[in-house]
């Protein structure tokens, strides 16, 4: 039921943006295809049976240290996982239709770029999860029965999604409201970092899963955002300096 609600939510966002389409039809078709691929990999693709030899995987001292330091006790683990879900699905993804309203840019272009960030990041993250098959800490140390999900630890999808959307959103809003630039970036990255923290606290991921997820998500958010709102080089002859006066516009 949860998966159906998520698919319906993103489908609604996509259809809503087509009411007034500033982007071209090719843009909508591209993002629709990317979202479809992401949703299929996330909810429709059946991974091969986990290799039980991964149960013998030796966890490095760095991950062990942070797991022992940040993991909540067994009574509160579910709360930590719930908090990570609230931050991702309720706050980060929940603001997707709101950010374009706050932005000074075309609504459809902004929400389409956010959906593209979400889709591309999801495809990359799921692909890495499928080929790495790293066992989650709660399964590795807790003796939980193996399943497809228990071998999807590397890297954190919650974290990569939060950072990809956070970086993309902060890039847009900080340019529209430069006077609030520091607050916007601090809020966006703070929410993303908190999401990653709760994944470690809930024993779903190791610290390396969080670090790689934050880096990969940030790269996706920055790259897609720069592709759509990238710098356009404008130049003109300067009669005073007898040269080129170069300026950037967004």
C-alpha positions as CSV (number, residue, x, y, z in Angstrom):
1,X,0.0,0.0,0.0
2,X,2.8,2.4,0.8
3,X,4.4,1.8,-2.6
4,X,1.1,2.4,-4.4
5,X,0.7,5.7,-2.5
6,X,4.2,6.9,-3.5
7,X,3.7,6.0,-7.2
8,X,0.3,7.8,-7.1
9,X,1.9,10.8,-5.5
10,X,4.6,11.3,-8.1
11,X,2.2,10.5,-11.0
12,X,-0.1,13.3,-9.6
13,X,2.9,15.7,-9.5
14,X,3.9,14.9,-13.0
15,X,0.3,15.2,-14.5
16,X,-0.2,18.5,-12.6
17,X,2.8,20.1,-14.2
18,X,1.4,19.4,-17.7
19,X,-1.5,21.8,-17.2
20,X,0.6,24.7,-18.3
21,X,3.7,23.5,-20.0
22,X,6.6,26.0,-20.2
23,X,9.1,23.1,-20.9
24,X,8.9,21.3,-24.2
25,X,7.1,18.0,-24.8
26,X,10.5,16.3,-25.1
27,X,11.3,17.5,-21.6
28,X,8.1,15.9,-20.2
29,X,8.7,12.7,-22.1
30,X,12.3,12.5,-20.9
31,X,11.4,13.0,-17.2
32,X,8.4,10.6,-17.5
33,X,10.7,7.9,-18.9
34,X,13.2,8.5,-16.2
35,X,10.6,8.4,-13.5
36,X,9.1,5.2,-14.9
37,X,12.6,3.5,-15.0
38,X,13.2,4.6,-11.4
39,X,9.8,3.3,-10.1
40,X,10.3,0.0,-11.9
41,X,13.8,-0.5,-10.4
42,X,12.7,0.6,-7.0
43,X,9.4,-1.4,-6.8
44,X,9.2,-3.8,-9.7
45,X,12.6,-5.2,-10.2
46,X,13.3,-8.4,-8.4
47,X,17.0,-8.7,-7.3
48,X,18.7,-12.1,-7.4
49,X,18.9,-14.0,-4.1
50,X,21.5,-12.5,-1.8
51,X,24.8,-14.3,-1.5
52,X,24.8,-15.7,2.0
53,X,28.6,-15.5,2.1
54,X,28.1,-11.8,2.7
55,X,27.2,-12.8,6.2
56,X,30.9,-13.2,6.8
57,X,31.7,-9.8,5.6
58,X,34.2,-8.0,7.8
59,X,33.0,-4.5,8.7
60,X,35.8,-1.9,8.8
61,X,36.7,-0.1,12.1
62,X,35.4,3.3,10.8
63,X,31.9,1.9,10.3
64,X,32.0,-0.1,13.5
65,X,33.0,3.0,15.5
66,X,30.1,5.1,14.2
67,X,27.6,2.3,14.5
68,X,28.5,1.8,18.1
69,X,28.4,5.5,18.8
70,X,25.3,6.6,16.9
71,X,23.0,3.5,16.9
72,X,20.0,3.9,19.2
73,X,19.0,1.2,21.6
74,X,16.6,-1.6,20.5
75,X,13.6,0.2,22.1
76,X,14.1,3.4,20.0
77,X,15.4,2.0,16.7
78,X,11.9,2.0,15.2
79,X,11.6,5.6,16.2
80,X,14.8,6.5,14.4
81,X,13.7,4.8,11.2
82,X,10.3,6.6,11.5
83,X,12.1,9.9,11.8
84,X,14.1,9.3,8.7
85,X,10.9,8.4,6.8
86,X,9.2,11.6,8.0
87,X,12.2,13.8,7.0
88,X,12.4,12.2,3.5
89,X,8.8,11.5,2.5
90,X,7.1,14.2,4.6
91,X,9.5,17.1,4.5
92,X,12.0,16.7,1.6
93,X,9.6,15.1,-1.0
94,X,6.6,16.8,0.5
95,X,7.9,20.2,-0.4
96,X,8.4,19.4,-4.1
97,X,5.1,21.1,-5.2
98,X,5.7,24.0,-2.8
99,X,9.2,25.0,-3.7
100,X,8.2,26.1,-7.3
101,X,5.6,28.4,-5.7
102,X,8.3,30.0,-3.5
103,X,10.6,30.3,-6.4
104,X,10.5,33.3,-8.8
105,X,10.8,30.9,-11.8
106,X,8.4,29.1,-14.0
107,X,6.5,26.6,-11.8
108,X,6.6,23.7,-14.4
109,X,10.3,24.1,-15.1
110,X,11.2,24.0,-11.4
111,X,9.0,21.0,-10.5
112,X,10.1,19.1,-13.6
113,X,13.8,19.6,-12.7
114,X,13.1,18.3,-9.2
115,X,11.4,15.2,-10.5
116,X,14.3,14.7,-12.9
117,X,16.8,15.0,-10.0
118,X,14.7,12.5,-8.0
119,X,14.5,10.0,-10.9
120,X,18.2,10.1,-12.0
121,X,19.4,9.9,-8.4
122,X,17.0,7.0,-7.7
123,X,18.2,5.0,-10.8
124,X,21.9,5.5,-9.9
125,X,21.4,4.6,-6.2
126,X,19.3,1.5,-6.9
127,X,21.8,0.3,-9.6
128,X,24.7,0.6,-7.1
129,X,22.6,-1.2,-4.4
130,X,21.8,-4.1,-6.8
131,X,25.4,-4.7,-7.8
132,X,27.0,-4.1,-4.4
133,X,24.5,-6.2,-2.3
134,X,26.0,-5.0,0.9
135,X,24.3,-6.4,4.0
136,X,22.6,-3.9,6.2
137,X,24.0,-3.7,9.8
138,X,20.7,-4.8,11.5
139,X,20.9,-8.0,9.4
140,X,24.6,-8.4,9.7
141,X,24.8,-8.1,13.5
142,X,21.2,-8.8,14.5
143,X,20.8,-12.1,12.8
144,X,17.7,-11.0,10.9
145,X,16.6,-13.4,8.2
146,X,18.1,-12.5,4.8
147,X,15.8,-10.8,2.2
148,X,16.3,-8.6,-0.8
149,X,16.1,-5.4,1.3
150,X,18.6,-6.6,3.9
151,X,21.3,-6.6,1.1
152,X,20.7,-3.0,-0.1
153,X,22.9,-1.1,2.4
154,X,25.3,0.6,0.0
155,X,24.6,3.3,-0.4
156,X,21.8,5.1,1.5
157,X,18.9,5.9,-0.7
158,X,17.3,8.1,1.9
159,X,20.5,10.1,2.2
160,X,21.2,10.4,-1.5
161,X,17.6,11.5,-2.2
162,X,17.6,14.1,0.6
163,X,20.9,15.6,-0.6
164,X,20.1,15.6,-4.3
165,X,16.8,17.4,-3.7
166,X,18.3,19.6,-1.0
167,X,21.2,20.8,-3.2
168,X,18.9,21.3,-6.2
169,X,16.3,23.3,-4.1
170,X,19.0,25.3,-2.3
171,X,20.6,26.2,-5.6
172,X,17.3,27.5,-7.0
173,X,16.1,29.4,-3.9
174,X,19.5,30.9,-3.0
175,X,19.7,32.5,-6.4
176,X,16.2,33.8,-6.2
177,X,16.7,35.1,-2.6
178,X,20.4,35.8,-2.2
179,X,19.8,37.7,1.0
180,X,18.8,34.4,2.6
181,X,21.4,32.3,0.9
182,X,23.1,31.0,4.1
183,X,19.8,30.1,5.8
184,X,18.6,28.3,2.7
185,X,21.7,26.2,2.4
186,X,21.9,25.5,6.1
187,X,18.3,24.3,6.3
188,X,18.5,22.2,3.1
189,X,21.7,20.4,4.0
190,X,20.8,20.2,7.7
191,X,17.6,18.3,6.8
192,X,19.6,16.0,4.5
193,X,22.3,15.4,7.1
194,X,19.6,14.6,9.8
195,X,18.0,12.1,7.4
196,X,21.4,10.3,7.1
197,X,21.9,10.4,10.9
198,X,18.6,8.7,11.6
199,X,19.5,5.9,9.1
200,X,22.6,5.1,11.2
201,X,20.7,5.5,14.4
202,X,18.1,3.1,13.1
203,X,20.8,0.5,12.2
204,X,19.8,0.6,8.5
205,X,23.1,1.9,7.2
206,X,26.8,2.3,8.0
207,X,28.5,5.7,8.1
208,X,30.2,5.0,4.7
209,X,26.8,4.4,3.2
210,X,25.7,7.8,4.4
211,X,28.9,9.6,3.3
212,X,28.8,8.1,-0.2
213,X,25.1,8.7,-0.4
214,X,25.5,12.4,0.5
215,X,28.3,12.9,-2.1
216,X,26.5,11.1,-4.9
217,X,23.2,12.8,-4.2
218,X,24.8,16.2,-4.1
219,X,26.5,15.6,-7.4
220,X,23.3,14.6,-9.1
221,X,21.4,17.6,-7.6
222,X,24.2,20.0,-8.7
223,X,24.6,18.4,-12.2
224,X,20.9,18.4,-13.1
225,X,20.3,21.8,-11.7
226,X,23.3,23.3,-13.6
227,X,22.1,21.6,-16.8
228,X,18.7,23.3,-16.6
229,X,19.7,26.6,-14.9
230,X,23.4,26.7,-15.9
231,X,25.4,29.7,-16.6
232,X,24.9,31.3,-20.0
233,X,27.9,33.1,-21.2
234,X,27.1,36.6,-22.6
235,X,29.8,38.8,-24.1
236,X,29.9,42.2,-25.7
237,X,32.6,44.5,-27.1
238,X,33.8,47.2,-24.7
239,X,34.6,50.5,-26.5
240,X,36.6,51.7,-23.5
241,X,38.8,48.7,-23.0
242,X,38.9,47.5,-26.6
243,X,38.2,44.0,-25.6
244,X,35.5,41.6,-24.5
245,X,33.4,42.3,-21.5
246,X,32.2,39.0,-20.2
247,X,29.3,38.5,-17.9
248,X,27.3,35.5,-16.7
249,X,23.6,35.4,-16.4
250,X,21.3,32.7,-15.0
